[in-house]
Amino acid sequence: MADENYLKWPFFEARHAQLAQELDAWAAQHIAHDHGPDVDAECRQLVKALGAAGWLRHAVAGAEFGGAGSQIDTRSICLIRETLARHSGLADFAFAMQGLGSGAISLAGTAEQKQRYLGKVAAGEAISAFALSEPDAGSDVAAMACEARLEGDHYVINGEKTWISNGGIADFYVVFVRTGEAPGSRGISALIVDAETPGFEIAERINVIAPHPLARLKFTHCRVPVTQRVGAAGEGFKVAMRTLDVFRTSVAAAALGFARRALDEALKRATTRKMFQGVLADFQLTQAKLAQMATQIDSAALLTYRAAWQRDQGENVTREAAMAKMTATENAQQVIDAAVQIWGGLGVVSEQPVERLYREIRALRIYEGATEVQQLIIARELLKGASA
């Protein structure tokens, strides 16, 4: 961990600094920077390793269900994601999806649901997934068409979900479906669908520039017991938004991890690359670029950990989380681009650290709410306050 000064900021307690330092040391020994050809197998192995080492306990709520505490500590999951992202984008993904995929159960599940699923998630013995997006319903969640019809004590699901992380390797999926209690977002419910449920299938695997398990899901007369519903009927949209509120700030933290790694790589290259009887770092243009990178990282970190701290104090952080997510991902894109430029020709060689970071960061500006959506959220909250 090259830069630990931010751990002294007043947002953190001593336990947070200890967590980040212990994880950094563990990751240096157990996580490889390079990914093998079988991403599914590697992701499964990372989940097992993170669970066995106890890190996944922070991704679920309820000590009696294997969690680190009664509630998810936002600062902890942010520090974990930032630290893992510095070491490996896939390791960060594996951790994040365990939390996001089971987050609805942590927040709104029954005691039986928590007992059945959360302990296995925390131990790395079961892989979870969050199935919200559809071909025509991404940012506009209320436009979803995948539906579940109530028949006796079962829901019958028909439709599709897409862009589902962990699709194809998950043991269970929290699926958001239209159940029709009311129009728009008020008629959506959340259902837990086990991977082996008849009528559920992986319709397509999706390949993206930063490889990780991703798929399109299809449901054909898929019967799920009513007892698998998370929260009340018609309350699924609220459950989804509560889950995203917990983890949206952690997306900003992952972007921070990528950006910090890029700055480390840029400093290494600038101070060792010989050029014109000196090194690259001797040039003022290089120094200016490094200064801008460091400033962009700190500005994003301040917004990220402000939002995390506020949420841990029980405050509503819809605006603050959106600001953090937007700023951290956009700044990280610029920091990583600058690192590629400093590395020159080597920066675009496949699987070089900065080239891999360049691919890793691009998706973060889109998923869990694209930058443009974050701008709308921020403006909406500002206008709401102005009208009040």
N, C-alpha and C positions, 0 to 999 in steps of 0.2 A: 504494500500500500504506500505509494510514493508520497501522496499528500494527505496528511491526517489532520491538518489544522481545522478543517471544517467540523470535525468531531468535537471541537471545543466550543462550538456555537451554543448559545443558550437554549436552542430548540431541543437539545439532547440531554439525557441523564447519563451517569457513568456507565450504566448497563448497556446503553446503546453503543458507546465507543468500544466497550469490551466485546460486544457481539460482532461488530464490524472487523475488529482486529483478529478475533479468533476465526471468523469465517475466511478472511483473507489468507491466513496461514493454512487453513484446511484446504482451500481451493488451490493454492499453489502446489500442494502435494497430490491432490486427487483429481483435478480437472485439467484435461489437456486442452491447449489452445486450438489445436487442429481437430477437425471432425473427420470421421471415417466415412466410407461410402454408404453404409447402412444407417441412415438417420433414425429410423424407427427403433432399431436395436439400441442405438446409442442413447436415445431419449429415454427408453425404458430403463437402461442401466443408470442414467443420471438420476431418475426418480428414485430408484432403489438406494443409490448412494446418498442422496440428500435426505431420504427418510431414515436410513440406518444411522446417519450422523446426527440426527435430531433437528436439522434445519427446517424441515417441512412442518414441524410442530407450530411454527410461527404463521403458517398459512391457513390454519383453521382455528376456530374459536371453541373454547370449552376445555378446561383441563381434564374434566372427566371423560372427554371424548378424544383425548390425545393431544389437545392443543397446548400451546405454551402459556395461555392465560384464559381468563373468562371471555375476553374479547380480542379481536385482532388488533394488534398494536401497529398503527400505520407507519410510524417511524421505523419500526423494526423491519417490516416488509420492504420499505423503501431502501434501507441500508443493505438488506440482503440482496435485493435486485441490483442495486448499484454495484455492489462488490462482485456478484456473480457475472454481471455484464462485462466488467473489466477483464474477467478471465475467459469467459465463453458465452457467446450469445445463446447457444443451445441450452446451457446450464441455467441461464436466466429464464429462458422460455419454459423449461421443465418445472422450475419452481413456481413461476407466475401462474401457469395453467393449473397447477394443483390447487392454488388459492382461488383463482377465478372460477374454475370448474366446480368447486365445492362451496363457493362463497354463499350461494343462495341457501344451501342447507345450513351453513353456519349461522346465517342471519335469520332465517324464517322456517327452518326445518323442525319437524316434530322430534321428540326425544328418541323415538324409535329410528327415525331416519338418520339422526346424528350418530346414534350408537352403531348403526349398520354401515355407514359410509365414512364418517370423519376419521375414525381411528385408523382405518386402512389407508386413507389419503395421507395422514400425518406420518405413518410408518413407511410410506413408499410402496405399499403392497397393492394399491389400486390407483389407477390413473383416471382422472376426471376430465370433463370437457363441458364447455359453456356454449350452448347452441341457440343463438339468437338471430343471426343474420340470415337473410334469404336472397334469392336472385334479384328480387325487386323490392327488398326491404332491408336496407343497410342502415344508413343514418336515420331514415324514417321508419322507426320500429313499429309505429302504429299501422303501417301499411302491410304488415305480415299476412300471408295467406294460408300458411300451414295451420290446419285446424284439428281440433279434437272434439269428437261428439260423445256426449255422455250416454252410455248404455248400461243401465243398472249400476253395478259397482265397478265398472271399468270405463276408461276413456278409450276411444278408438281414433288413432291419429292417422291423418293422411296429408301428404305434402312433402316439402323439401326444406332443407337448411343448407347453407353453403358458407364457405370460408371458415369452417369450424376447425379451430386448432385442436390438436390431439385426435382429430378424426381418423379413424382406422386403428388407433392403438388404445383408445380409452376403454375402460371397463364399464363406465356409466356416463350418461350425458344428462345435464339439466337442460331440458328442451322447453322453449317458450312457444306456446301455441294459442291460436284463437279459439276460445271456448264460448264466446257469444253472449256473455252476461250483459254487455252494453256495447255501444259503438266504439270504434277506435281503440285507444290504448286501455280503456276500462274493461275490455272483454278478452283479456289475455291471461292465461294461467301458466304456471311452471310445473313441469312433470319430470320426474326422474325416470329415465329409460335405460335399463341395463343393456349392455352391448349384445347379449345373446337373445333378446326379446324377439319372438317371431314377428315378421312384418317390418323389421328395421334392417336396413342394409347400407353399406358404404357404396354409393352410386358412382363415385369418382374420386380419385386422389388428385390433388392439385399441387403442382410444382411451382415454387416461387424462387426469387433470386437469392434469398437467404434460406436454405432448405430447413424445413421443420415439418412435422406431421400436420397435414391440412387436407380437408376432404369436403365433399358434398354428400349430405345424408339424405336418404329417401325413406319415407314411412308409407307403407301400404297396408291399411286395415290393421295397424299395429295396436294391440290391446295392452293397456297399462292400468293396473288397479288404481282406484281413487286414492288409496293410501299412499301412492307415490306422488301425489300433488304436494308441492312445496308452498305453504301459505294458503290463503283463502282463494276460492274460485274467483277469477276476474281481477286478482291482485298481482298477477305475474309481472306486469309492467313496472309496478312499484318495487317488486323484489329485484327485477333486473337492474333498475336504476340505482337502488341501494347497493347492489353488488358492484356495479361499475364505479360508484362514488368511492368505495373502499379502495379499488385497485387502479383507478385512473391516475392518481398521484404517483403510484408505483411505476407506471409507464414512464413518467418523467424521470424517475430515479434510474430506470434502466438506460434511458438516453444519456443521463449523466455518466453512468458507468462507461458507455461507449465513448463518450467525449473525453473523459479522463484518460482512457487507454490511448486514444488518438493523440492527445497532448504528450503523453509519455513517449509514444513512438516518434512524434515530431521532434521532441527535445533530443532523443537519442540520435536521430538522423542528423539534426542540425549541428550537434556538437562533435560528430565523428566524420561527417562527409567532408573530405578535403576538397578545397576549391581555391584557386588563385592564391597559392602560398598561405592559405589559412583554412578555415572551416566555414561551412554555410552559415553558422550562427554569428559570424563576424559581421555580416551584412545587415545594415539597418532595415532593409525590407523584410528580412527574415525575423528580426527582433520585433518589428511592428506586428507581424502576423502572429507571432507567439504571444505577444501581449494581448492582442485582441482575442485569441483563443482562450487564454486564461480568464479574461474578464467575462466572456460569454458563458463560460462554465460556472463561475461564481454567481453571476446574476441568475442563472437558471437554478442553481443549487439553493439560493436563498428563497426563491419562490416555491420550490419543491418542498423544502423542509418547513417553510411557514405553513403550507397547506397541510402537511402531515401532522405537525404539532397542533394546529387548530382542530383538526379532526379528532385527535387523541384527547383534546379538551372537551369534546362533545359538541363542537360547533358545526354548523352547516358550512360546507366548503365547496359548494357547487361552483361558484365563481373562482375561488382560489385554486381549486384543482384544475379547472379549465385553463387558467393562466399558466399554471405550472406545466401542464402537459403540452400546451402550445409552445411556450418559450423554450422548454428543455429540448423538445424534439427538433424544433427549427434551428436552435443554436447548435445542437449536436451535429446536424447536417452540415452546417457551415464549418464547424471545427474539424470534422472529419474530412471535408473537402480540402481544407487548408493543409491538413496532414498529408493527404495524398499528393498535393502540389509540392510540399517540401520533400517528399520522398522521390519526386520526379518519376522517371520511367519505371522504377521498381514499384511505385505506388499503384500501378495498374496491372501488375503481374498477379495472376490468379493465386489466391490463398496466401498472399502476403498479408500481414495483420491489418494494414490500413485499407487494403482492397476488400478484405472480408468485412471490416467495419462499415465501409461504404455501402455494401449490400445490406448489412444488418439494420442500419439506421433508417433506410428508406420506408420500410413498412410501418415504423413507429409513428410516422407523420400521418398515417391513415387509420390504423386500427384503434378500437375503443374511442372512436370519435375523431374524424379528420380535423386538421388544423382549422379549416373553414367552419366546421361545426363548433369547435371550441370558441371561435370568434362570435358566433351567433349566441352561444350560451353566455359568454361574458357580457355582450351587449344587452341581452334580455335581462340579466340580473341587474345591470346598471339602470336600465329603463324602469324596471320594477321598483327599484329604490327611489328613482326620481319622481315617479308618479305617486309613491306613498308620501 
